């Protein structure tokens, strides 16, 4: 490789893609601080040739530029999540595609806007307002469990994991008795690198075995949602499951794979990410009693708490893009077909955009973070995520008087979707 191309050392290259690094958050942020200052656009090369080389992008302005330029930077030629060569070959062997799931996140124009339009109106604030009463009832039921637990609990399994799962499964028409199955499958897909979340002994598995477990989860999702789609075609309701089941693109119904991909992306992306942001907000409030008291007294601060939690936590930690033509980023020449990683964790902690970025500041304004992406691929569910969090924290603040940590929070080992997997808290209840 030419010497004028900034290339990470093997140690640093490993650090930025190692699941363990994302579990050790402050050390990872230190690494990104150094990279933004010294090598903001740098090549990462696998010593063992296990994955194709890619450019790591760590500055906010560069990540946002790539996010918004969907003509120059494509989703589809290579996987949109960092994947080993073996994983890609395995996926091609069982699906014919480089991706195990074909969904909105992997499509480019002209296909992507046609598929996005199918549900875009459903996820807009005007329609979501119709769901507020249902979401409020789920939030109350969730906080009841915390109250019933006494004065000490692990917030993640008790509150932040099940609550958004309940919401999105209700939207998809999944019965409550199947929710744990959906949670398990999602954790196999996204939490596969963390043995506490995947529940399948993945710590001792080879990458090939992990890929097979993930593929099994995808196949199980597809089987499950095929049955839901058939039911919604026969008996349509006003849920998003019915919209997907009866959708047409260019006058044709969705094929089975695209329909399954649509259900999977709504089911999985719709709860793991919100769970992570919710736990992040609760941890920040537990660490800062003054901020907790302020927002308890003034609920107008809630939108700021929600937005800052999403930035500070950054649940979706990266996406990949492929250059459609020769271009330049941060002074580096990017060649056609080069692969790039937009690292949202690095971008959301860029001091050029966010003053004192490691501080959780509910009053941060403006707070134009990169956590929802930007441009044509901006997160479809961003309004739902904000609504869910605001409703839940309103209920929590009504019923909890004081809050503090009861132990060491633990983050998941994951390079893609991440956040807290454990948040022990102590609390007293309001009269």
C-alpha positions in Angstrom: 0.0 0.0 0.0 1.3 3.5 -0.9 3.1 5.1 2.0 1.1 8.4 1.5 -2.1 6.7 2.5 -2.7 7.1 6.2 -3.2 3.6 7.6 -3.9 2.6 11.1 -1.5 0.4 13.0 -2.7 -3.2 13.4 -3.3 -2.5 17.1 -5.4 0.6 16.5 -7.2 -1.0 13.5 -8.2 -3.8 15.8 -9.3 -1.4 18.5 -11.8 0.5 16.3 -13.6 -2.7 15.2 -13.2 -4.9 18.3 -16.5 -5.4 20.2 -14.5 -5.3 23.5 -13.5 -1.7 22.6 -17.2 -0.6 22.5 -17.8 -2.2 25.9 -14.9 -0.1 27.3 -16.4 3.2 26.2 -14.0 5.8 27.5 -11.0 4.1 26.1 -12.7 4.0 22.7 -13.5 7.7 22.9 -9.9 8.4 23.7 -8.9 6.5 20.5 -11.4 8.5 18.4 -10.1 11.8 19.9 -6.6 10.9 18.7 -7.8 9.8 15.3 -9.8 13.0 14.7 -6.8 15.1 15.5 -4.2 13.0 13.7 -5.8 10.7 11.1 -9.5 11.7 10.6 -9.7 9.7 7.3 -7.6 6.6 7.7 -7.4 3.2 6.1 -8.1 0.1 8.2 -6.5 -3.1 6.8 -7.0 -6.6 8.3 -3.7 -8.3 9.1 -5.3 -11.6 8.5 -7.1 -10.4 5.3 -10.5 -11.4 7.0 -12.3 -8.3 5.7 -11.8 -5.9 2.8 -9.8 -2.7 3.6 -12.0 0.4 4.4 -11.7 4.1 5.2 -12.5 5.0 8.8 -14.3 8.4 9.0 -14.3 10.0 12.4 -15.1 13.7 12.0 -18.7 14.9 12.3 -18.6 17.1 9.2 -17.2 14.2 7.0 -19.8 11.7 8.4 -22.6 14.1 7.7 -21.4 14.9 4.2 -21.2 11.2 3.3 -24.7 10.6 4.9 -26.3 13.3 2.7 -24.6 12.5 -0.6 -26.4 9.3 -1.6 -25.3 9.5 -5.2 -21.5 9.4 -4.5 -21.8 7.1 -1.5 -23.9 4.0 -2.1 -25.4 1.5 0.4 -25.6 -1.6 -1.8 -22.4 -2.6 -3.6 -20.9 -3.9 -0.4 -22.6 -4.7 3.0 -23.8 -1.7 5.0 -22.4 -3.2 8.2 -18.8 -4.2 8.6 -18.7 -7.9 7.5 -15.9 -10.4 7.1 -15.3 -12.0 3.7 -16.5 -15.3 5.1 -19.7 -13.8 6.3 -20.3 -12.2 2.9 -19.7 -15.5 1.1 -21.9 -17.4 3.6 -24.7 -14.9 3.0 -24.4 -15.2 -0.8 -24.5 -19.0 -0.5 -27.9 -19.0 1.3 -29.6 -15.8 0.0 -27.8 -14.9 -3.3 -27.1 -11.5 -1.7 -24.1 -10.0 0.1 -26.6 -9.1 2.9 -28.5 -11.6 5.0 -31.5 -9.2 5.0 -32.5 -7.0 2.1 -34.3 -3.9 3.6 -34.5 -0.2 3.5 -31.0 0.2 4.9 -29.4 -1.6 2.0 -31.3 -0.1 -0.9 -30.2 2.7 -3.1 -32.2 5.0 -5.4 -34.4 4.5 -7.4 -35.5 1.5 -5.3 -35.0 3.0 -1.8 -37.4 6.0 -2.1 -40.2 3.7 -3.5 -39.9 1.4 -0.5 -39.5 4.1 2.1 -42.7 5.9 0.9 -44.7 2.8 1.7 -44.5 3.5 5.5 -43.1 7.0 5.8 -46.5 8.7 6.5 -47.3 6.0 9.1 -44.2 7.0 11.1 -44.8 10.8 10.9 -45.9 12.7 14.1 -49.5 13.3 12.8 -50.2 9.5 12.7 -48.1 8.6 15.8 -50.3 11.0 17.9 -53.1 8.4 17.4 -50.9 5.9 19.3 -50.1 8.1 22.3 -52.7 6.7 24.6 -51.6 3.1 23.9 -47.9 4.0 24.4 -48.8 5.9 27.6 -50.6 2.7 28.9 -47.5 0.6 28.1 -45.2 3.1 29.8 -47.4 3.0 32.9 -47.4 -0.8 33.0 -43.6 -0.8 32.5 -43.0 1.7 35.4 -45.4 -0.4 37.6 -42.9 -3.2 37.3 -40.1 -0.9 38.5 -42.2 0.3 41.4 -43.1 -3.3 42.3 -39.4 -4.2 42.3 -38.9 -2.1 45.5 -36.1 0.3 45.7 -33.3 -1.4 43.7 -33.3 -3.0 40.2 -31.4 -3.5 37.0 -33.1 -0.9 34.7 -32.2 -2.6 31.4 -34.0 -6.0 31.6 -36.8 -4.6 33.7 -37.6 -1.3 31.8 -35.5 -0.2 28.9 -35.4 -3.5 27.0 -39.0 -4.6 27.3 -40.7 -1.2 26.9 -39.8 -0.3 23.3 -40.1 -3.9 22.4 -43.8 -3.8 23.6 -44.4 -0.7 21.5 -42.9 -1.9 18.2 -44.5 -5.3 18.5 -47.9 -3.7 19.1 -47.3 -1.7 15.9 -46.4 -4.9 14.0 -49.4 -6.9 15.4 -47.2 -9.4 17.3 -49.0 -10.9 20.3 -47.5 -10.3 23.7 -46.7 -14.0 24.2 -44.4 -13.9 21.2 -42.4 -10.8 22.3 -39.7 -12.6 24.1 -39.1 -14.7 21.0 -38.7 -11.5 19.0 -36.3 -10.1 21.6 -34.2 -13.2 21.5 -34.0 -13.2 17.7 -33.1 -9.5 17.7 -30.3 -10.1 20.2 -29.0 -12.9 18.1 -28.9 -10.6 15.1 -27.4 -7.5 16.8 -26.0 -8.7 20.1 -24.3 -11.8 18.7 -20.9 -10.5 19.8 -22.0 -10.3 23.4 -22.5 -13.7 25.1 -24.8 -12.1 27.8 -27.2 -10.9 25.2 -27.1 -13.5 22.5 -27.8 -16.4 24.9 -26.1 -18.9 22.6 -22.6 -19.3 24.0 -21.2 -17.2 21.1 -18.1 -16.2 23.0 -16.7 -19.7 22.2 -17.9 -19.8 18.6 -15.9 -19.2 15.5 -16.9 -16.3 13.2 -18.4 -18.9 10.8 -20.5 -20.4 13.6 -21.7 -16.9 14.7 -22.7 -16.1 11.1 -24.8 -19.3 11.0 -26.6 -18.4 14.3 -27.3 -14.9 12.9 -28.6 -16.5 9.6 -30.8 -18.8 11.6 -32.3 -15.8 13.5 -33.0 -14.1 10.1 -34.7 -17.3 8.8 -36.8 -17.6 11.9 -37.9 -13.9 11.5 -38.8 -14.5 7.9 -40.9 -17.6 8.8 -42.7 -15.7 11.6 -43.5 -12.6 9.6 -44.7 -14.6 6.5 -47.5 -15.8 8.7 -48.3 -12.3 9.9 -48.3 -11.0 6.4 -50.7 -13.7 5.2 -53.0 -12.8 8.1 -52.9 -9.1 7.3 -53.7 -9.6 3.7 -56.7 -11.7 4.7 -57.7 -9.4 7.6 -56.1 -6.0 7.2 -56.1 -3.6 10.2 -54.6 -0.1 10.8 -51.2 -1.3 12.0 -48.0 -1.0 10.0 -47.9 -4.8 9.5 -51.0 -4.4 7.3 -49.4 -1.5 5.3 -46.4 -3.7 4.5 -48.4 -6.9 3.8 -50.6 -5.1 1.3 -48.0 -2.7 -0.2 -47.2 -2.5 -3.9 -44.1 -1.1 -5.7 -44.4 -0.3 -9.4 -47.8 -2.0 -9.3 -46.5 -5.3 -7.9 -46.8 -6.7 -4.4 -43.5 -7.0 -2.5 -41.7 -10.3 -3.0 -41.3 -12.6 0.0 -37.7 -11.6 0.7 -38.3 -7.8 0.5 -41.4 -8.1 2.6 -39.5 -10.1 5.3 -36.7 -7.5 5.2 -39.2 -4.7 5.8 -40.7 -6.5 8.8 -37.3 -7.4 10.2 -35.9 -3.8 10.0 -39.0 -2.4 11.7 -39.0 -5.1 14.4 -35.3 -5.1 15.2 -34.2 -1.5 14.6 -37.4 -0.3 16.3 -36.5 -1.5 19.8 -32.8 -2.2 20.4 -31.8 1.3 19.6 -34.5 3.0 21.7 -33.7 0.7 24.5 -30.1 1.8 24.4 -30.9 5.5 24.4 -33.5 5.0 27.2 -30.9 3.3 29.4 -28.3 6.0 28.5 -30.6 8.7 29.7 -31.4 6.9 32.9 -27.7 6.4 33.7 -27.0 10.1 33.0 -29.7 11.1 35.4 -28.6 8.6 38.1 -25.1 10.1 37.9 -26.3 13.7 38.1 -29.0 14.2 40.9 -29.1 17.9 40.2 -30.1 17.4 36.5 -32.6 14.7 37.6 -34.2 17.2 40.0 -34.3 19.9 37.4 -36.1 17.8 34.8 -38.4 16.4 37.4 -39.5 19.9 38.2 -39.6 21.2 34.6 -40.9 18.7 32.0 -40.1 21.2 29.2 -36.5 19.9 29.6 -37.6 16.4 28.6 -37.0 16.8 24.8 -33.5 17.9 25.6 -32.9 14.9 27.8 -34.1 12.6 25.0 -32.1 14.2 22.3 -28.9 14.3 24.3 -29.4 10.7 25.4 -29.5 9.6 21.7 -26.3 11.6 20.9 -24.5 10.6 24.0 -25.3 6.9 23.7 -25.2 6.6 19.9 -27.0 3.2 19.6 -26.2 2.6 15.9 -22.4 2.8 16.1 -21.5 2.7 12.4 -22.7 2.2 8.8 -20.7 1.4 5.7 -20.9 3.1 2.3 -19.2 2.4 -1.0 -17.8 5.2 -3.3 -19.6 5.3 -6.6 -16.9 7.4 -8.2 -13.5 8.9 -7.4 -13.9 11.6 -4.8 -12.1 13.3 -1.8 -12.8 13.4 1.9 -10.8 15.3 4.5 -7.9 15.7 2.0 -7.8 12.0 1.2 -8.4 10.7 -2.3 -11.2 8.1 -2.2 -11.3 5.8 -5.2 -14.4 4.4 -6.9 -15.5 1.2 -5.1 -13.6 2.0 -1.9 -15.5 1.0 1.2 -16.0 3.6 4.0 -17.1 3.3 7.7 -19.1 6.3 9.0 -18.4 6.0 12.7 -21.3 7.7 14.5 -19.7 7.3 17.9 -16.7 9.3 16.8 -18.9 11.9 15.0 -21.2 12.4 18.0 -18.2 13.1 20.2 -16.4 15.5 17.9 -15.6 18.6 19.9 -15.7 20.7 16.7 -19.4 20.1 16.7 -20.3 19.5 20.4 -18.7 21.4 23.2 -17.4 19.1 26.0 -18.9 16.1 24.1 -18.5 13.6 26.9 -20.7 15.6 29.2 -24.4 14.8 29.2 -26.0 18.2 28.8 -29.8 18.2 28.6 -29.7 21.9 27.7 -27.3 21.3 24.7 -28.5 23.5 21.9 -28.2 23.1 19.0 -27.9 19.3 19.1 -27.7 18.3 15.5 -26.2 14.8 16.2 -25.5 12.1 13.7 -27.3 9.3 15.6 -30.3 9.2 13.2 -28.1 9.6 10.1 -29.1 12.2 7.5 -30.3 12.5 4.0 -32.4 9.9 2.2 -31.5 7.2 4.8 -32.3 9.2 7.9 -33.9 6.9 10.5 -37.5 6.2 9.6 -38.5 5.7 13.2 -36.9 8.8 14.7 -40.2 10.4 15.7 -41.4 7.2 17.3 -38.2 6.9 19.3 -38.5 10.4 20.6 -42.2 10.0 21.5 -41.6 6.7 23.3 -38.8 8.1 25.4 -40.6 11.3 26.3 -43.7 9.4 27.4 -41.7 6.9 29.5 -39.6 9.5 31.2 -42.7 11.6 32.0 -44.1 8.5 33.8 -40.7 7.7 35.5 -40.3 11.3 36.8 -43.9 11.3 38.2 -43.2 8.2 40.3 -39.5 8.3 41.3 -38.4 10.8 43.9 -34.6 10.2 44.0 -32.2 8.2 41.8 -28.7 6.9 42.0 -26.5 4.1 40.6 -26.4 0.9 42.6 -23.4 -0.6 40.9 -21.3 -0.4 37.8 -23.2 -0.1 34.5 -22.0 -2.5 31.8 -22.1 -1.9 28.0 -22.6 -4.6 25.4 -19.8 -6.0 23.3 -20.9 -4.9 19.8 -19.5 -3.0 17.0 -22.9 -2.3 15.3 -25.8 -1.7 17.6 -24.7 -1.1 21.2 -25.6 0.4 24.5 -25.9 -0.6 28.2 -26.8 -4.2 28.9 -26.9 -3.7 32.7 -27.8 -0.5 34.7 -28.2 -1.2 38.5 -30.1 1.7 40.1 -31.4 2.6 43.6 -34.4 4.9 43.8 -37.0 6.1 46.2 -40.7 6.4 45.2 -42.8 9.6 45.1 -45.7 9.8 47.6 
